């Protein structure tokens, strides 16, 4: 009788695990809406500029590996404000700062460190965008 109980428990656990694993796109609450990771990345990409993209990233952060995709969307949005105007030396400095973010947590384990790296990279891109807009006499968006 005991073995039948254990079998039922094991089957129930397996059913729960399989039902959870079967959902490819998990939703999160962001900006008072239920959104998938891809929808949040699209929202970041649709922002008018770097500052608003970074605000969405901060508001919707997961502190997990999903932040890598969100941070990449912020990088791309911010780079549009400054990357075309960088000199070779400035571009090299930008790459160096991004690499410093990449190695900062390289010996740490856990998905939160992927998030920390994503935020570091997004903040570097944000700083470069702020400087470029300031130099051009335009206000950050």
C-alpha positions in Angstrom: 0.0 0.0 0.0 2.8 2.4 0.9 4.4 1.8 -2.5 1.2 2.8 -4.3 1.1 6.1 -2.3 4.6 6.9 -3.2 3.9 6.1 -6.8 1.0 8.5 -6.8 3.1 11.2 -5.2 5.9 10.7 -7.7 3.5 10.8 -10.6 1.8 14.0 -9.3 5.2 15.7 -8.9 6.2 14.6 -12.5 2.9 16.0 -13.8 3.5 19.3 -12.1 7.1 19.6 -13.4 6.1 18.7 -16.9 3.2 21.2 -16.9 5.5 24.0 -15.7 8.2 23.1 -18.2 5.7 23.0 -21.1 5.2 26.8 -21.0 7.8 28.4 -23.3 7.1 32.0 -22.6 6.7 32.9 -18.9 4.9 36.2 -18.2 6.0 38.8 -15.7 4.3 41.9 -14.4 5.9 45.0 -15.9 4.4 48.5 -16.1 1.3 47.1 -14.5 0.8 44.6 -17.3 1.5 40.9 -17.7 4.2 40.7 -20.4 6.6 38.1 -21.7 10.3 38.7 -21.9 10.1 39.4 -25.6 7.3 41.9 -25.1 9.4 43.8 -22.5 12.4 43.8 -24.9 10.1 45.1 -27.7 8.8 47.8 -25.3 12.4 48.8 -24.6 13.2 49.0 -28.3 10.1 51.1 -28.9 11.1 53.8 -26.5 12.0 57.2 -27.8 15.5 57.2 -26.4 18.1 55.8 -24.2 16.8 57.3 -20.9 13.3 55.9 -21.3 14.6 52.6 -22.4 16.7 52.4 -19.3 13.7 53.3 -17.1 11.7 50.4 -18.6 14.7 48.1 -17.9 14.9 49.2 -14.3 11.1 48.9 -13.8 11.0 45.4 -15.4 14.2 43.9 -14.2 14.2 40.2 -13.2 17.6 40.1 -11.4 18.1 36.9 -13.4 19.4 35.7 -16.8 16.4 37.3 -18.6 18.0 40.7 -17.9 20.6 39.8 -20.5 18.1 40.2 -23.3 16.6 43.3 -21.8 20.0 44.9 -21.3 20.9 44.2 -24.9 17.8 46.0 -26.0 18.9 49.0 -23.9 22.4 48.9 -25.3 21.1 48.9 -28.9 18.8 51.8 -28.1 21.5 53.9 -26.4 24.1 53.1 -29.0 21.9 54.7 -31.7 22.6 58.0 -29.9 26.4 57.9 -29.9 27.9 55.0 -31.8 27.9 56.5 -35.3 29.8 59.5 -34.0 32.6 57.7 -32.1 36.1 58.1 -33.2 38.3 55.0 -33.4 39.8 55.8 -30.0 36.4 56.5 -28.4 35.0 53.2 -29.9 38.0 51.4 -28.4 37.4 53.0 -25.0 33.7 52.0 -25.2 34.6 48.4 -26.0 37.1 48.4 -23.1 34.4 49.5 -20.7 32.0 46.9 -22.0 34.6 44.2 -21.6 35.2 45.4 -18.0 31.5 44.7 -17.3 31.8 41.3 -18.9 34.7 40.2 -16.7 33.6 41.8 -13.5 31.5 38.8 -12.4 33.0 36.1 -14.6 34.0 33.9 -11.6 30.6 34.2 -9.9 27.9 31.6 -10.3 24.2 32.3 -10.3 21.9 34.0 -12.7 21.8 37.2 -10.7 25.4 37.9 -11.8 24.3 37.7 -15.4 21.8 40.4 -14.5 24.5 42.5 -12.8 26.6 42.3 -16.0 23.6 43.3 -18.2 23.0 46.3 -16.0 26.7 47.3 -16.0 26.7 47.1 -19.8 23.5 49.1 -20.2 24.7 51.7 -17.8 28.0 52.1 -19.8 25.9 52.6 -23.0 23.6 55.0 -21.2 26.6 57.1 -20.0 28.0 57.3 -23.5 24.6 58.3 -24.9 24.2 61.0 -22.2 27.7 62.4 -23.1 27.0 62.5 -26.8 23.6 64.2 -26.4 25.2 66.7 -24.0 28.0 67.5 -26.5 25.4 67.9 -29.2 23.4 70.3 -27.0 20.4 68.0 -27.0 18.4 66.8 -24.0 18.2 63.1 -23.1 15.0 61.3 -24.1 
